[in-house]
């Protein structure tokens, strides 16, 4: 859950300055947030390596 909250935090902080009516975070921003939220890194650290999609 902590990783999920961190991903949302990354998106919200990045979107803060871009906020406007109709704004929607891009798929690339969500992908960046998922890669940098710590989830993948924690899976590697605990030996539960995920298969690359």
mmCIF file of the N, C-alpha and C atoms, coordinates in Angstrom:
data_MODEL
# 
_entry.id   MODEL 
# 
loop_
_atom_site.group_PDB 
_atom_site.id 
_atom_site.type_symbol 
_atom_site.label_atom_id 
_atom_site.label_alt_id 
_atom_site.label_comp_id 
_atom_site.label_asym_id 
_atom_site.label_entity_id 
_atom_site.label_seq_id 
_atom_site.pdbx_PDB_ins_code 
_atom_site.Cartn_x 
_atom_site.Cartn_y 
_atom_site.Cartn_z 
_atom_site.occupancy 
_atom_site.B_iso_or_equiv 
_atom_site.pdbx_formal_charge 
_atom_site.auth_seq_id 
_atom_site.auth_comp_id 
_atom_site.auth_asym_id 
_atom_site.auth_atom_id 
_atom_site.pdbx_PDB_model_num 
ATOM 1   N N  . UNK A 1 1  ? 0.821  -1.192  0.000   1.00 0.00 ? 1  UNK A N  1 
ATOM 2   C CA . UNK A 1 1  ? 0.000  0.000   0.000   1.00 0.00 ? 1  UNK A CA 1 
ATOM 3   C C  . UNK A 1 1  ? 0.872  1.266   0.000   1.00 0.00 ? 1  UNK A C  1 
ATOM 4   N N  . UNK A 1 2  ? 2.000  1.184   0.681   1.00 0.00 ? 2  UNK A N  1 
ATOM 5   C CA . UNK A 1 2  ? 2.894  2.341   0.739   1.00 0.00 ? 2  UNK A CA 1 
ATOM 6   C C  . UNK A 1 2  ? 3.413  2.709   -0.656  1.00 0.00 ? 2  UNK A C  1 
ATOM 7   N N  . UNK A 1 3  ? 3.728  1.704   -1.448  1.00 0.00 ? 3  UNK A N  1 
ATOM 8   C CA . UNK A 1 3  ? 4.210  1.962   -2.809  1.00 0.00 ? 3  UNK A CA 1 
ATOM 9   C C  . UNK A 1 3  ? 3.120  2.601   -3.657  1.00 0.00 ? 3  UNK A C  1 
ATOM 10  N N  . UNK A 1 4  ? 1.894  2.130   -3.506  1.00 0.00 ? 4  UNK A N  1 
ATOM 11  C CA . UNK A 1 4  ? 0.775  2.712   -4.243  1.00 0.00 ? 4  UNK A CA 1 
ATOM 12  C C  . UNK A 1 4  ? 0.607  4.182   -3.874  1.00 0.00 ? 4  UNK A C  1 
ATOM 13  N N  . UNK A 1 5  ? 0.645  4.471   -2.580  1.00 0.00 ? 5  UNK A N  1 
ATOM 14  C CA . UNK A 1 5  ? 0.500  5.856   -2.123  1.00 0.00 ? 5  UNK A CA 1 
ATOM 15  C C  . UNK A 1 5  ? 1.642  6.726   -2.653  1.00 0.00 ? 5  UNK A C  1 
ATOM 16  N N  . UNK A 1 6  ? 2.840  6.180   -2.704  1.00 0.00 ? 6  UNK A N  1 
ATOM 17  C CA . UNK A 1 6  ? 3.988  6.924   -3.222  1.00 0.00 ? 6  UNK A CA 1 
ATOM 18  C C  . UNK A 1 6  ? 3.815  7.218   -4.717  1.00 0.00 ? 6  UNK A C  1 
ATOM 19  N N  . UNK A 1 7  ? 3.305  6.251   -5.484  1.00 0.00 ? 7  UNK A N  1 
ATOM 20  C CA . UNK A 1 7  ? 3.065  6.467   -6.911  1.00 0.00 ? 7  UNK A CA 1 
ATOM 21  C C  . UNK A 1 7  ? 2.046  7.580   -7.120  1.00 0.00 ? 7  UNK A C  1 
ATOM 22  N N  . UNK A 1 8  ? 0.983  7.560   -6.349  1.00 0.00 ? 8  UNK A N  1 
ATOM 23  C CA . UNK A 1 8  ? -0.041 8.613   -6.445  1.00 0.00 ? 8  UNK A CA 1 
ATOM 24  C C  . UNK A 1 8  ? 0.558  9.959   -6.054  1.00 0.00 ? 8  UNK A C  1 
ATOM 25  N N  . UNK A 1 9  ? 1.383  9.972   -5.020  1.00 0.00 ? 9  UNK A N  1 
ATOM 26  C CA . UNK A 1 9  ? 2.036  11.210  -4.588  1.00 0.00 ? 9  UNK A CA 1 
ATOM 27  C C  . UNK A 1 9  ? 2.916  11.790  -5.705  1.00 0.00 ? 9  UNK A C  1 
ATOM 28  N N  . UNK A 1 10 ? 3.670  10.930  -6.381  1.00 0.00 ? 10 UNK A N  1 
ATOM 29  C CA . UNK A 1 10 ? 4.522  11.387  -7.480  1.00 0.00 ? 10 UNK A CA 1 
ATOM 30  C C  . UNK A 1 10 ? 3.675  12.037  -8.566  1.00 0.00 ? 10 UNK A C  1 
ATOM 31  N N  . UNK A 1 11 ? 2.574  11.393  -8.931  1.00 0.00 ? 11 UNK A N  1 
ATOM 32  C CA . UNK A 1 11 ? 1.703  11.935  -9.983  1.00 0.00 ? 11 UNK A CA 1 
ATOM 33  C C  . UNK A 1 11 ? 1.084  13.255  -9.545  1.00 0.00 ? 11 UNK A C  1 
ATOM 34  N N  . UNK A 1 12 ? 0.606  13.320  -8.312  1.00 0.00 ? 12 UNK A N  1 
ATOM 35  C CA . UNK A 1 12 ? -0.033 14.551  -7.835  1.00 0.00 ? 12 UNK A CA 1 
ATOM 36  C C  . UNK A 1 12 ? 0.959  15.711  -7.767  1.00 0.00 ? 12 UNK A C  1 
ATOM 37  N N  . UNK A 1 13 ? 2.159  15.448  -7.288  1.00 0.00 ? 13 UNK A N  1 
ATOM 38  C CA . UNK A 1 13 ? 3.156  16.518  -7.202  1.00 0.00 ? 13 UNK A CA 1 
ATOM 39  C C  . UNK A 1 13 ? 3.568  17.010  -8.581  1.00 0.00 ? 13 UNK A C  1 
ATOM 40  N N  . UNK A 1 14 ? 3.717  16.085  -9.528  1.00 0.00 ? 14 UNK A N  1 
ATOM 41  C CA . UNK A 1 14 ? 4.090  16.475  -10.882 1.00 0.00 ? 14 UNK A CA 1 
ATOM 42  C C  . UNK A 1 14 ? 2.943  17.224  -11.569 1.00 0.00 ? 14 UNK A C  1 
ATOM 43  N N  . UNK A 1 15 ? 1.724  16.858  -11.257 1.00 0.00 ? 15 UNK A N  1 
ATOM 44  C CA . UNK A 1 15 ? 0.551  17.451  -11.904 1.00 0.00 ? 15 UNK A CA 1 
ATOM 45  C C  . UNK A 1 15 ? 0.148  18.795  -11.309 1.00 0.00 ? 15 UNK A C  1 
ATOM 46  N N  . UNK A 1 16 ? 0.679  19.131  -10.156 1.00 0.00 ? 16 UNK A N  1 
ATOM 47  C CA . UNK A 1 16 ? 0.276  20.348  -9.448  1.00 0.00 ? 16 UNK A CA 1 
ATOM 48  C C  . UNK A 1 16 ? 0.375  21.594  -10.325 1.00 0.00 ? 16 UNK A C  1 
ATOM 49  N N  . UNK A 1 17 ? 1.476  21.780  -11.014 1.00 0.00 ? 17 UNK A N  1 
ATOM 50  C CA . UNK A 1 17 ? 1.673  22.980  -11.817 1.00 0.00 ? 17 UNK A CA 1 
ATOM 51  C C  . UNK A 1 17 ? 0.930  22.925  -13.153 1.00 0.00 ? 17 UNK A C  1 
ATOM 52  N N  . UNK A 1 18 ? 0.553  21.725  -13.570 1.00 0.00 ? 18 UNK A N  1 
ATOM 53  C CA . UNK A 1 18 ? -0.127 21.561  -14.854 1.00 0.00 ? 18 UNK A CA 1 
ATOM 54  C C  . UNK A 1 18 ? -1.650 21.553  -14.704 1.00 0.00 ? 18 UNK A C  1 
ATOM 55  N N  . UNK A 1 19 ? -2.138 21.636  -13.482 1.00 0.00 ? 19 UNK A N  1 
ATOM 56  C CA . UNK A 1 19 ? -3.561 21.498  -13.220 1.00 0.00 ? 19 UNK A CA 1 
ATOM 57  C C  . UNK A 1 19 ? -4.381 22.562  -13.945 1.00 0.00 ? 19 UNK A C  1 
ATOM 58  N N  . UNK A 1 20 ? -5.392 22.110  -14.631 1.00 0.00 ? 20 UNK A N  1 
ATOM 59  C CA . UNK A 1 20 ? -6.308 22.983  -15.366 1.00 0.00 ? 20 UNK A CA 1 
ATOM 60  C C  . UNK A 1 20 ? -7.556 22.164  -15.678 1.00 0.00 ? 20 UNK A C  1 
ATOM 61  N N  . UNK A 1 21 ? -8.647 22.828  -16.007 1.00 0.00 ? 21 UNK A N  1 
ATOM 62  C CA . UNK A 1 21 ? -9.847 22.071  -16.385 1.00 0.00 ? 21 UNK A CA 1 
ATOM 63  C C  . UNK A 1 21 ? -9.536 21.104  -17.531 1.00 0.00 ? 21 UNK A C  1 
ATOM 64  N N  . UNK A 1 22 ? -9.907 19.864  -17.364 1.00 0.00 ? 22 UNK A N  1 
ATOM 65  C CA . UNK A 1 22 ? -9.686 18.863  -18.389 1.00 0.00 ? 22 UNK A CA 1 
ATOM 66  C C  . UNK A 1 22 ? -8.331 18.185  -18.340 1.00 0.00 ? 22 UNK A C  1 
ATOM 67  N N  . UNK A 1 23 ? -7.469 18.586  -17.416 1.00 0.00 ? 23 UNK A N  1 
ATOM 68  C CA . UNK A 1 23 ? -6.141 17.966  -17.325 1.00 0.00 ? 23 UNK A CA 1 
ATOM 69  C C  . UNK A 1 23 ? -6.275 16.510  -16.898 1.00 0.00 ? 23 UNK A C  1 
ATOM 70  N N  . UNK A 1 24 ? -5.488 15.665  -17.513 1.00 0.00 ? 24 UNK A N  1 
ATOM 71  C CA . UNK A 1 24 ? -5.434 14.249  -17.163 1.00 0.00 ? 24 UNK A CA 1 
ATOM 72  C C  . UNK A 1 24 ? -3.973 13.817  -17.222 1.00 0.00 ? 24 UNK A C  1 
ATOM 73  N N  . UNK A 1 25 ? -3.443 13.221  -16.165 1.00 0.00 ? 25 UNK A N  1 
ATOM 74  C CA . UNK A 1 25 ? -2.057 12.760  -16.199 1.00 0.00 ? 25 UNK A CA 1 
ATOM 75  C C  . UNK A 1 25 ? -1.855 11.761  -17.343 1.00 0.00 ? 25 UNK A C  1 
ATOM 76  N N  . UNK A 1 26 ? -0.729 11.836  -17.990 1.00 0.00 ? 26 UNK A N  1 
ATOM 77  C CA . UNK A 1 26 ? -0.442 10.957  -19.116 1.00 0.00 ? 26 UNK A CA 1 
ATOM 78  C C  . UNK A 1 26 ? -0.076 9.551   -18.639 1.00 0.00 ? 26 UNK A C  1 
ATOM 79  N N  . UNK A 1 27 ? -0.185 8.610   -19.552 1.00 0.00 ? 27 UNK A N  1 
ATOM 80  C CA . UNK A 1 27 ? 0.228  7.238   -19.246 1.00 0.00 ? 27 UNK A CA 1 
ATOM 81  C C  . UNK A 1 27 ? 1.720  7.188   -18.940 1.00 0.00 ? 27 UNK A C  1 
ATOM 82  N N  . UNK A 1 28 ? 2.494  8.031   -19.615 1.00 0.00 ? 28 UNK A N  1 
ATOM 83  C CA . UNK A 1 28 ? 3.944  8.073   -19.371 1.00 0.00 ? 28 UNK A CA 1 
ATOM 84  C C  . UNK A 1 28 ? 4.247  8.530   -17.946 1.00 0.00 ? 28 UNK A C  1 
ATOM 85  N N  . UNK A 1 29 ? 3.478  9.478   -17.439 1.00 0.00 ? 29 UNK A N  1 
ATOM 86  C CA . UNK A 1 29 ? 3.681  9.935   -16.060 1.00 0.00 ? 29 UNK A CA 1 
ATOM 87  C C  . UNK A 1 29 ? 3.352  8.824   -15.070 1.00 0.00 ? 29 UNK A C  1 
ATOM 88  N N  . UNK A 1 30 ? 2.280  8.090   -15.316 1.00 0.00 ? 30 UNK A N  1 
ATOM 89  C CA . UNK A 1 30 ? 1.931  6.967   -14.438 1.00 0.00 ? 30 UNK A CA 1 
ATOM 90  C C  . UNK A 1 30 ? 3.004  5.888   -14.490 1.00 0.00 ? 30 UNK A C  1 
ATOM 91  N N  . UNK A 1 31 ? 3.521  5.615   -15.685 1.00 0.00 ? 31 UNK A N  1 
ATOM 92  C CA . UNK A 1 31 ? 4.585  4.617   -15.814 1.00 0.00 ? 31 UNK A CA 1 
ATOM 93  C C  . UNK A 1 31 ? 5.826  5.055   -15.042 1.00 0.00 ? 31 UNK A C  1 
ATOM 94  N N  . UNK A 1 32 ? 6.178  6.334   -15.144 1.00 0.00 ? 32 UNK A N  1 
ATOM 95  C CA . UNK A 1 32 ? 7.308  6.883   -14.399 1.00 0.00 ? 32 UNK A CA 1 
ATOM 96  C C  . UNK A 1 32 ? 7.077  6.718   -12.894 1.00 0.00 ? 32 UNK A C  1 
ATOM 97  N N  . UNK A 1 33 ? 5.881  7.041   -12.442 1.00 0.00 ? 33 UNK A N  1 
ATOM 98  C CA . UNK A 1 33 ? 5.561  6.953   -11.009 1.00 0.00 ? 33 UNK A CA 1 
ATOM 99  C C  . UNK A 1 33 ? 5.667  5.518   -10.506 1.00 0.00 ? 33 UNK A C  1 
ATOM 100 N N  . UNK A 1 34 ? 5.186  4.567   -11.291 1.00 0.00 ? 34 UNK A N  1 
ATOM 101 C CA . UNK A 1 34 ? 5.267  3.161   -10.894 1.00 0.00 ? 34 UNK A CA 1 
ATOM 102 C C  . UNK A 1 34 ? 6.720  2.706   -10.814 1.00 0.00 ? 34 UNK A C  1 
ATOM 103 N N  . UNK A 1 35 ? 7.546  3.125   -11.767 1.00 0.00 ? 35 UNK A N  1 
ATOM 104 C CA . UNK A 1 35 ? 8.947  2.732   -11.763 1.00 0.00 ? 35 UNK A CA 1 
ATOM 105 C C  . UNK A 1 35 ? 9.734  3.369   -10.621 1.00 0.00 ? 35 UNK A C  1 
ATOM 106 N N  . UNK A 1 36 ? 9.269  4.512   -10.114 1.00 0.00 ? 36 UNK A N  1 
ATOM 107 C CA . UNK A 1 36 ? 10.025 5.243   -9.091  1.00 0.00 ? 36 UNK A CA 1 
ATOM 108 C C  . UNK A 1 36 ? 9.371  5.258   -7.705  1.00 0.00 ? 36 UNK A C  1 
ATOM 109 N N  . UNK A 1 37 ? 8.323  4.465   -7.509  1.00 0.00 ? 37 UNK A N  1 
ATOM 110 C CA . UNK A 1 37 ? 7.635  4.473   -6.209  1.00 0.00 ? 37 UNK A CA 1 
ATOM 111 C C  . UNK A 1 37 ? 8.277  3.530   -5.202  1.00 0.00 ? 37 UNK A C  1 
ATOM 112 N N  . UNK A 1 38 ? 9.165  2.673   -5.662  1.00 0.00 ? 38 UNK A N  1 
ATOM 113 C CA . UNK A 1 38 ? 9.855  1.765   -4.754  1.00 0.00 ? 38 UNK A CA 1 
ATOM 114 C C  . UNK A 1 38 ? 9.324  0.347   -4.764  1.00 0.00 ? 38 UNK A C  1 
ATOM 115 N N  . UNK A 1 39 ? 8.213  0.088   -5.428  1.00 0.00 ? 39 UNK A N  1 
ATOM 116 C CA . UNK A 1 39 ? 7.632  -1.260  -5.426  1.00 0.00 ? 39 UNK A CA 1 
ATOM 117 C C  . UNK A 1 39 ? 8.527  -2.268  -6.133  1.00 0.00 ? 39 UNK A C  1 
ATOM 118 N N  . UNK A 1 40 ? 8.939  -1.947  -7.338  1.00 0.00 ? 40 UNK A N  1 
ATOM 119 C CA . UNK A 1 40 ? 9.778  -2.870  -8.105  1.00 0.00 ? 40 UNK A CA 1 
ATOM 120 C C  . UNK A 1 40 ? 11.093 -3.108  -7.373  1.00 0.00 ? 40 UNK A C  1 
ATOM 121 N N  . UNK A 1 41 ? 11.675 -2.046  -6.845  1.00 0.00 ? 41 UNK A N  1 
ATOM 122 C CA . UNK A 1 41 ? 12.937 -2.171  -6.122  1.00 0.00 ? 41 UNK A CA 1 
ATOM 123 C C  . UNK A 1 41 ? 12.781 -3.066  -4.885  1.00 0.00 ? 41 UNK A C  1 
ATOM 124 N N  . UNK A 1 42 ? 11.664 -2.939  -4.174  1.00 0.00 ? 42 UNK A N  1 
ATOM 125 C CA . UNK A 1 42 ? 11.461 -3.764  -2.978  1.00 0.00 ? 42 UNK A CA 1 
ATOM 126 C C  . UNK A 1 42 ? 11.255 -5.224  -3.348  1.00 0.00 ? 42 UNK A C  1 
ATOM 127 N N  . UNK A 1 43 ? 10.607 -5.475  -4.486  1.00 0.00 ? 43 UNK A N  1 
ATOM 128 C CA . UNK A 1 43 ? 10.431 -6.861  -4.937  1.00 0.00 ? 43 UNK A CA 1 
ATOM 129 C C  . UNK A 1 43 ? 11.786 -7.479  -5.278  1.00 0.00 ? 43 UNK A C  1 
ATOM 130 N N  . UNK A 1 44 ? 12.652 -6.723  -5.918  1.00 0.00 ? 44 UNK A N  1 
ATOM 131 C CA . UNK A 1 44 ? 13.985 -7.230  -6.234  1.00 0.00 ? 44 UNK A CA 1 
ATOM 132 C C  . UNK A 1 44 ? 14.784 -7.479  -4.955  1.00 0.00 ? 44 UNK A C  1 
ATOM 133 N N  . UNK A 1 45 ? 14.670 -6.582  -4.001  1.00 0.00 ? 45 UNK A N  1 
ATOM 134 C CA . UNK A 1 45 ? 15.434 -6.696  -2.757  1.00 0.00 ? 45 UNK A CA 1 
ATOM 135 C C  . UNK A 1 45 ? 15.007 -7.913  -1.935  1.00 0.00 ? 45 UNK A C  1 
ATOM 136 N N  . UNK A 1 46 ? 13.741 -8.280  -2.012  1.00 0.00 ? 46 UNK A N  1 
ATOM 137 C CA . UNK A 1 46 ? 13.260 -9.422  -1.227  1.00 0.00 ? 46 UNK A CA 1 
ATOM 138 C C  . UNK A 1 46 ? 13.329 -10.734 -2.001  1.00 0.00 ? 46 UNK A C  1 
ATOM 139 N N  . UNK A 1 47 ? 13.850 -10.665 -3.235  1.00 0.00 ? 47 UNK A N  1 
ATOM 140 C CA . UNK A 1 47 ? 13.994 -11.879 -4.021  1.00 0.00 ? 47 UNK A CA 1 
ATOM 141 C C  . UNK A 1 47 ? 12.758 -12.275 -4.782  1.00 0.00 ? 47 UNK A C  1 
ATOM 142 N N  . UNK A 1 48 ? 11.741 -11.463 -4.752  1.00 0.00 ? 48 UNK A N  1 
ATOM 143 C CA . UNK A 1 48 ? 10.507 -11.750 -5.488  1.00 0.00 ? 48 UNK A CA 1 
ATOM 144 C C  . UNK A 1 48 ? 10.508 -10.938 -6.774  1.00 0.00 ? 48 UNK A C  1 
ATOM 145 N N  . UNK A 1 49 ? 11.398 -11.284 -7.665  1.00 0.00 ? 49 UNK A N  1 
ATOM 146 C CA . UNK A 1 49 ? 11.609 -10.531 -8.897  1.00 0.00 ? 49 UNK A CA 1 
ATOM 147 C C  . UNK A 1 49 ? 10.422 -10.703 -9.831  1.00 0.00 ? 49 UNK A C  1 
ATOM 148 N N  . UNK A 1 50 ? 9.952  -9.588  -10.361 1.00 0.00 ? 50 UNK A N  1 
ATOM 149 C CA . UNK A 1 50 ? 8.835  -9.609  -11.283 1.00 0.00 ? 50 UNK A CA 1 
ATOM 150 C C  . UNK A 1 50 ? 9.328  -9.814  -12.704 1.00 0.00 ? 50 UNK A C  1 
ATOM 151 N N  . UNK A 1 51 ? 8.522  -10.439 -13.499 1.00 0.00 ? 51 UNK A N  1 
ATOM 152 C CA . UNK A 1 51 ? 8.840  -10.616 -14.917 1.00 0.00 ? 51 UNK A CA 1 
ATOM 153 C C  . UNK A 1 51 ? 8.602  -9.294  -15.616 1.00 0.00 ? 51 UNK A C  1 
ATOM 154 N N  . UNK A 1 52 ? 9.545  -8.872  -16.459 1.00 0.00 ? 52 UNK A N  1 
ATOM 155 C CA . UNK A 1 52 ? 9.417  -7.612  -17.194 1.00 0.00 ? 52 UNK A CA 1 
ATOM 156 C C  . UNK A 1 52 ? 8.309  -7.751  -18.218 1.00 0.00 ? 52 UNK A C  1 
ATOM 157 N N  . UNK A 1 53 ? 7.404  -6.763  -18.234 1.00 0.00 ? 53 UNK A N  1 
ATOM 158 C CA . UNK A 1 53 ? 6.271  -6.818  -19.168 1.00 0.00 ? 53 UNK A CA 1 
ATOM 159 C C  . UNK A 1 53 ? 6.680  -6.331  -20.524 1.00 0.00 ? 53 UNK A C  1 
# 
